[in-house]
Amino acid sequence: MSHLARSNGRPEPEVIVNFADGCAYSKGKMEEVFRSGFMDKPVAKHAREPGSAKRDDIDLLVHELEIPRHQAERLLIEKNGDIVRVLEDWVSIPGSS
C-alpha cells in the first residue's frame, strides 16, 4: 500500500503515534532528534545545591501539600531549608504583606 501512496506524487503522510502516557509524537520530529545525535550525548549530572534540603522536611511537604518531590526540594532550596518560611509562603494570600 505504501508503494501506491508514493507513486501518486504526494509526499508520505506524517505519522503521529499516541502513546499510553497520553502524549502524541510525530515520527518526523522524533527521527530528526535522533539524527541530530541528541541521544549520543552524555547525560549532564546536576550537582546538589550546597543548601540541599533535609529528607524529613521534603517528605513532610510531599505528604501534607500533595506536591511532587522535586517541587518540595526546590521550595526548600529557595527558602534556604527553612520549612516554616515555605509553609508560610504556601498559605499566604498573594498580594498581602
N, C-alpha and C positions, 0 to 999 in steps of 0.2 A: 504494500500500500504506500509506503514512503517513497518508493520509486515513482509512483504515479504523481505524487504531490510535487516532486522536484521537476518532472518533465513538463508541467504546465507553465513554467517560467516564474512561478511565485516562490518567494523565499519560504523556507520551512517555518511553521508557526513556533512561537516561543512556548516552551514547556514550563508550566508553573505547577509545582507539586505542593500539596497541602500535607503537612506532617502532623503527627499526634500532639506536638507541643502547641498547635494552634496557629503556627506561622506558615506562611507560604513563601517558597523560594523559587526564584527564576533560574532556570537551568543556565541560560547565557551568562547571567551575572555571576553565578557560582563558578562556572568554568573560567571566567575572566580572573576571578580572585585566585583560583588555584594556579593558573598560568603565570600570574604575577610573582609567584614564589612566596606568597604570604605564609604558607604552611611550612616552608623550609627554614624560616627564621626561628631562632631560639626564643622561648617564652621569657619575657622580661620578668624578673622577680622583684617585687616591691619590698623595699626594706621597711621594717616596722618603724613607726614613729617612736621617738625617744620617750614620749609620754604615753606609751601604749596602755590601754585600759585594763582594769582588773577583770578577771574572768567572772567573778561573782556579780560585779556591777553590770556586766554585759548580760549575763543570764537574767538578772532582775528586770532589766529594760526589755529584753526579748519577751519574757513571760507576762509582765504587767502591762506593757504598752502594745503588745502584739505587733512588734516590728521585726524586720529581718535582722539577723546578727550583724551584718556589715553596716547597717544603718545605726545600730546601737553603738558599735565601735566608733563610727565617725562622730556621733553626737558626743561621746565621752572625750574623744581626742580634741574636738572643737572647744570643749569646756575644761580642758586640762585635767581630765579624770575626775572632776567634781560632779558626783551624781546628783547632789542637791540642786546645783545650777541647771543641770539637764532637766530634772523633773519640774523645776520652777518655770523654765522656759517652755516646756511642753504644755503645761496647764495654763500659762498666762494668755490673756486675751491680746491679740495683735493690735498694736496702736496705743495700748495703755502703758503708762510708765509708772 
